[in-house]
Amino acid sequence: MSETWTGMIIGGSALSIAMLMVIGHYRRERRRARLLRHLDHYEWWHQTRGRM
């Protein structure tokens, strides 16, 4: 029975670490996409200057 609990604890900790890594990766990709979207200010520049 102790072998079963040991396996469950090791498996659970591995899944927890993997879940944290996936969440971190998702957040980094969302931030990267947002930064790339705001990188090109060409449209914003002409839109604000056209109204003057």
ABEGO torsion letter per residue (X at the ends): XAAAAAAAAAAAAAAAAAAAAAAAAAAAAAAAAAAAAAABAAAAAAAAAAAX
